[in-house]
Amino acid sequence: MGATTPGPLAGITVLELGVFMAGPFATMQLADLGARVIKIENPQGGDQTRSTAPHVNGESAPFMLLNRNKESITLDLKTELGREAFMRLAEKADVVVENMRPGVMKRLGVDYENVRERNSTIIYASASGWGQDGPLAPLAGLDIMAQARSGLMSITGYPDGAPVKVGVPICDLTTALYVALAITAAVVERSTSGEGQYIDISLLESGVSYAVWEAAAYFVEGKVGRPNGSAHQNQAPYQAVVTQDGYATIGANTARNWQSLCRTLGLDDLLDDERFQTSRDRLDNRVELIELIEAKTTTMTTDEVIDMLNEAGVPCAPISDYGEVFTDEHLEARDFYWDSEHPVAGRVRQIGSPMRFSRTPARRGPAGPVLGADNAELEGLGFTETELQTLRSQA
């Protein structure tokens, strides 16, 4: 069931010039929170994500998930009339979001400075690989490049292993969340100042922002982080351990949890072992510690380990694959997944919003729109019938 109470961003209109992930995922957050998001797409195929498999009746399933609760208007921004239509939409909008390579918006004539001339209170957010200035700014920057240059790939995987990226496009997605957060903050600030502003967020800096443990180690001790597999940088035992039939993750990161872990697994002798007396001791002797723990957990199934540790209050969890995640009884009990409607594809299963509000719930509206589904909106922008005919022909 969709939310009937307007979301916290109801009344805010957002124009999205977004493709692939960062821009669309950012505006999806705003749309979930009640903002009206109008996705401006190239008439020739629209957002490239529309071509991404799998498809349902010709409609891309990833696109329909990533662009839920949005409208779609097609405009050829390389034409004077297309640009003017965009500008007239921008005059009535609160926010513009784009994630093209720096310079593209300026060449098209729809950059922040040009839009601000028509709407002085506009909040204009740009997401890019490397930021709008600096020596890297002109270069193409995709998620994997940002993961590489931000240091994330240098600490992901196992020691002496090949470089590994995070399984999801983490820099794209984090950038999107920062964009949504920055826009929300700018909207709040504008309510006091009455002024808009420009927001510049990069995949690189979003990736670097995760390096809390690594930055502390480097800035204080000059230590460079290295990959540790599933193990924590600064605490032990805090990682995946082998069981009889797979793996379980454990996090005995406090004195109380450490004691409970040992007593629950029958490893009471470790409590008196001088190698493991303090948190630092356990970290320094992690290899030997994990060997001793796994000597016990490999005689037990994952379920047995998880059940025993949960009963003792020790943080633990199985490692679920996505088939298990998407049918997880806890998430089902919290009504996390839901079905949206699409005029061509029918019912489309959606991942819910993690943001839960007591009064203004996240919106559960339609799936990502058919290309140009809302072009009729152009008729209310004051164009002549001849100009509207031209816009229709471009679409």
C-alpha positions, 0 to 999 in steps of 0.5 A: 500500500502506498503512503497516503500522508504527504512525505516530508519533502512534499511541495519540492519540485526537482528536475533531474538530468541524470543517467545510470546511478548517482543522479537517479539514485539521489533523486529517488531518495528525494522522490521517496520523501515526497518531492516531485521529481521530473526526469528530463531525458534525451528523446533518443532512448532516454537514460542509458539504464533503460537498456539494462537487462533484465527487461519486462515487456521491453521495460528495464527492471533496474530502471523501473526500480531506480526511477520509481515515483518520478515523471519523465519528459523528453527534451532535446537540449541541443536545440534552442526550443528544448533548452527553453522548455527546460528553462521554463520548467526550471523557473518553477522548480526548486532543485536541479540535479545532474551527473554529467561530466563537468562542462557538459551542462555549460555547453548545453546552456543549462548550467547553474549560472544560466539557470540561476538567471531565470530562478535565483532561488534554485538549488543546483547539485552536480555529481561527478567522478572527480569534482567540478575543478582540480586536475582530474575534473575533465576526465571520465570517472566511473564508480570503479575508478573512484573505488580505485583512486579513493583507496577503497580497493586497496583495503578490500579483499585478502592480503596478497590478493588481486585488487577487489572492488566493493560488490555494489557501486559504493562510490556512486551510491554514496555520492547519491546519498550525499547529494540528497542530504546536501539538497535537503540541507540547502532546502532547509537553509533556503527557508531562512536565507531565501537564497539558492546555491550550488552543490558539487559532490564527487565520487572520489571524495565520497569514497575517501569519506569512508576511510575513518579508521584508515585516516586515524591510523595514517594521520596519527601513526603514519600507517597505511591500511591494507586488506584484511579479508572480512576482519576489522581493522582495529578489533578482534575477533570481528570477522567471518569464521569457518563453520562445519557447513559455511561461515558465520560472522562474529563481533566480540568487540567489547569485554563483555562480548568477548567473555560471553563468546568464550564461555558460549563456545567452551573456550574459557581457557582463552580468558586466562591466555596472556595473548588475549587479555586486552583488545589490543592483545587480541588484535595483535594475535588475531591469526592465532585467536581465529585459529582457536575459535575456528577449531571449535566453530568448524565442529558446528553448523552455521545455524548452531553457532548463530543460535548459541551466540544469539542466545548469549547476546553475542553479535553474530549473523549468517552470510546471506546471499541475495536469494535469501535477502530478498525472501528474508522473514525479518524484512518481510515482517517489516514490510520492507519490500513492496510492489509498484505498478507500471503501465507496461510491465505490470507489478514491479517488486521494489526495495523499500526505503530504509527511512521510516517516519512516524508521521510522513512515511516514504512514498510508495508510488509507481515504478520508473516511468515510460520514456516521455510519459509526462510530455503533456506537461510541456503544454502548460509552459506557454509555448505556441501550438507551432512550438509545441508541435516542434517539441512533439516532433523532437520527442 
